[in-house]
């Protein structure tokens, strides 16, 4: 390559020139020069401040092509693959190893530029009377070499850099072309091949650069890169397209392998921003650096193998991807689905490598749009070294492809070159029959022109901008003294016209720049296996801006089927469950929790369970709400049968006691203390047992009203009889005292019956008022959570029910008090003792009833009330009548008036 060294005979030179001389190949130094030059009001860092003499060190690079013209445009292509870079220690001038291995895709890009220039020169409507030329150099993928090549093109190749001889003012392109063919400076450069190169060129060069592969979103910044244009969309669009694919196919757990540069880092950043909040997570992010590609590819392959992610997103160059795939082949990892960026999604080097087919099969990628270039295939197949004796790159491709050294028409200039190549390669001479006409090769395949079409568009954009400039559209503008000519071109005006360029391509497509960018359009491609085992590229969709059109049925996945692969950290939660995030893990990793009772989720991957309406309940699978079953205490269930049996048994026992008393009604035991009250008490107890049956069964309007009235009146009748009995006992013993004989007259049989009727009538009045104003109604109790809804008799008026219970309680407490006073009265059979004990049980049962009734759910409130009725009824029956029946039936000798009156 060409370097500048100071001329020791020169008296002095500027410090700025010296900075360039010391480190011409360092990109950082060139950036510094650009910043310093900007502060000095210079457009590029090559402009000298004072007169200086310098000369070229080395010879110009032979890796390139040129064609003279009235206007020459530059081209920078990475035509060769460079070996691993050396480490700079900044103590000596860097020395790079020569580049090797001619790269076919960039070679096609170069010929696309040449074809476009020749096509424009034949077009009489575009740049009429002006012949367009080109100067193409190989940057070898190295930023310093790309920078040096660009500098040499915009400054012109000259043997000296005297400020009076070299171009020192880039505001005006005014070199005498006729005297310096092949060395005149260029107004714009088609390149570079990477975003980093594009940033460097735009930062330090005055002429415009139109890139065909620099896709970094950062280059859309017009304030920072005002002289940069590109014919490839920004990576924002392809990253968003890949995010849309991940969301569309529900790939929530994805691995990422990216190039360790702006291309990879910015693309994965945009991808993450697009999928944020949409349930897509990255399992890992591994980087690939070209200097350490073998180590990085091995580590990335191990990570891919260990990860549960089945879909891997790769943003990198195809040479790096090939190394990664080779590592995956060694480990036989063939069950991964890859998402490809445009940098490798259409690589023939990968598609045609049969060794990679098992790993790479099914790749889905975003590709730069493909468009045909009419006549380009004929142009490529017509290339022959004999027609282009100065085209050393074509000669190298010929030797690489046919294994022979082509014979060219020898001239003094080409004889030495031909001998040198033949000696270097030790190849036999070609027979002359070799041709590209029938060659099936990626170089001659024009079915998928992508980056080549970008180069083609870049040349046409430059030509249209120059055409508008030379047409002098602003000649009538005030203060415009002259128009641009091929010998007088102002780069500022070129930039202005390039910003406003708008034309129709030969393919009939509208072309314009939106800032630095063109409208984003991509193809979606799929790698499918051919019968011979190789891979072929199949178009499956399009991307237009942010809109994605996909033919999903045309996709062949890595499994060889049309079944979309699954790549998740956790399987989607089925209906009936909800997601529960795992602590310390991404949101894509979760557990599935079954919905609680009464809640459902009827969709897959539900975040929350929804509660059913009050009258509905969840089914067993928690997927749907079903109407709640009506629940009430029925005669068919175990609890209902048990209570019915106990109630019926109580009624039968009471009937049996009644029969015993009826048979022995003339005995002293029965006649003692008003036998009529005893029979009335037995009837009331039987009613108490029977009224409990009204509480069992489906509640209705009449049953709800009758059950409470029957319960309240039956128990008041029962307690009234006991109270009157107790009063009679007290009156009988009080009348035995001197002066109290008339007391017993007030408690004769008629008074006793009247007292019972009076006390019972009060309860009847309370029940009548209650049931007429606010009676209980059957209602569904929706408060209890369960699959069943209780049908119960709801108390519309708690006051009425409280009065009924309160009146019963008042009579019971009064009876208990009186019985307690009469418990020690002298008598061998004091019935007051039995009444005291029975009323203690009665009060205990009903005191316990209140909290149990309030806290019991659903139908069990009814069961609690029935239990209280039965318990208190049995307590009264056994405590009062069991001792009497025992004497009547088993101890008849005690059933005498003498024994009863004994003290």
VENTAVEN-V654951 format. One line per field, one symbol per residue. phi: phi as a letter, one per 40 degrees, with the letter a starting at -180 (. if undefined). A space follows every 10 residues. Layout:
phi->???
This chain:
phi->.cbbbccccc caaccccccc ccbccccccc cccccccccc gccbcccccb dababcbgbc cccibaacac bbbcabbccb cccdccccbg bbccbccccb gcccdccccc cccccccccc cccccbfcgb ccbabbbccg gbcccccccc cccccgcbcb bdccbccbbc cbcbcccccb cgbccbcabc iccacccccc cccbbcccbb cbbcbcdccc ccccbcbbba bbcccdcccc cccccccccf ccbbcbbbcc acdccccccc dcccccgbgb bccabbbbbc cbcccccccc cccccccccc bbcbbacccc cccccccccc cfcbbbbbbb cccacbcccc cccccccccc cgdbacbddb acbdgccccc cccadccbcc cccccccccc cbgacccbcc bdcccccccc cccccfbccc cgccaccbcc accccbcbcb cccccdcccc cccccccccc cfcbcccdgc cabcbdcabc dccccccccb caabcdcgbc babbgcbbdc abbbbbcbcc dcgcbbcbcb ibbbgbcbbb cccccbcccg bccccbbbcb cdccdgbbcb cccgbdccba bbbccccgbb abbcgccbcb ccddcbaccc cgbacbdccc bacbcccccc cccccccccc cccccccdcc cccbcccccc ccfgcccccc cccccccccc cccccchccb cccccccccc cccccccccc ccccdccccc ccccccccgb ccccccbcdc cccccccccc cdcccccccc cccaccbcac cccccicbbc cbccccbccc cccccccccc cccccccccc cccbccacbc cccccccccc cdcccccccc cccccccfcc cccccccccc cccccccccc bccccccccb bccccbcccc ccb
